[in-house]
Amino acid sequence: MRKVLECFLLVLDFAVSAPKLPNFDIWREKNALAESPANVSRLPRVLNFFPVPVEEECLSNDGRRKGICMNAYECRIESGTSHGPCALGFGVCCVFTATCNEEIHNNITYFVNPDFPDLSKNMDSCTLSVKKIDPEISQLRLDFIHFNLGQPNRKTGVCEDDIFVLSGGETRELRLCGLNSGQHVVAYFDVEDIDTSVSIEMKLNRRAVSRLWEVRVIQVPFTQRAPAGCLQYHMGVTGTIQTMNFADNGRHLADQDYNICMRQEEEMCSIAYEPCHENSFRISPNNNETISEDVGSGDGAEPRNMDDCSDRIVLPCDSEDLLMPSDVGPGTCDLIHCGESLCPSGETPCRIESSVTPFTIGVHFGSSAREAPPDDNLGMCLTYEQLPCNV
């Protein structure tokens, strides 16, 4: 309603301040236009200030970015860029972008490096502020479309040269680095009870030669929020899960403690996980003792515990009754996983099923004070498939 009133006052002001056209006759001007098309410049122009009936998400005409469907004039005054029509031609798909030292105040905005789509070099820092557009906003969602920063320390996994820091919400700071583009990562950050702006800061070291990032920032209302405690929230019957910086010649990041959640779809009662490929689960225990090769990830004399795996992946088991030594017989359920395989050594194909709801995976990586080979700490890539209920 406020926007409609603003548009009305703007039209009224335009009508009052516009120069008067004495003895103007539209029919006479129409005849003159028919005789000489050049006279079209003499006709007064009417600006379209009418608001679009509904502001909703839209897809840009190149099919790559999302925007907000709104009036063309409103898009322009809010510093957006028109990318094709929407709302049956009454509006335009308005796409918003922001870079260093700017503030986001729209629902969908793309945070990019200053030279995007080219690489940026010789940078020290880049800061962005995110202002809530409505008190009902409870979370921020970050889609890492492109995310290419300096790699962490290869031995410890600590982000040193480049650090992406998201701060200002109720949860602790989110700190990332390395290569996270193309991983379908959606990070949620609680901002429900804060009134100040949230800060996104790129702390950059000149030793990292070039960077590239394109992060879609979406403000999520309470009615659409992800479940509490979920840093990542995946939707759909099937999908792929990866730890941060899962990439060729990369290693998982240190000091990561969060849950990956999968929304339970209708008529689905359980979920199955499988490694993306044979080398897609490499998580060194990172403790003071070395786990013997015959133990593997789940093939030991007893199930994993925190002493075995200080860096670990946690998959909920169907029942605590199944937490028994593997030599007792079938039905073993390993809650905690680390090492060179998600499944017990030699188990092929590797597939873990669980009917525990909600569907979650815990990622718990310590500070990595102990150095470990990067090849043993590639991280985790899993595919998941939700399974229908038995009728």
Secondary structure, 3 states (H helix, E strand, C coil): CHHHHHHHHHHHHHHHHCCCCCCCCHHHHHHHHHHCHHHHHHCCCCCCCCCCCCCCEEECCCCCCEEEEECHHHHHHCCCEEEEEEHHHCEEEEEEEECCCEEECCCEEEEECCCCCCCEECCCEEEEEECCCCCCEEEEEEEEEEEECCCCCCCCCCCCCCEEEEECCCCCCEEECCECCCCCCEEEEECCCCCCCEEEEEECCCCCCEEEEEEEEEEEEHHHCCCCCEEEEECCCEEEEECCCCCCCCCCCCCEEEEEEECCCCCEEEEEEEECCCCCEEECCCCCCCCCCCCCCCCCCCCCCCCCCCCEEECCCCCHHHCCCHHHCCCCCCCEECECCCCCCCCCCCCEEECCCCEEEEEEECCCCCCCCHHHHCEEEEEEEEEECCC
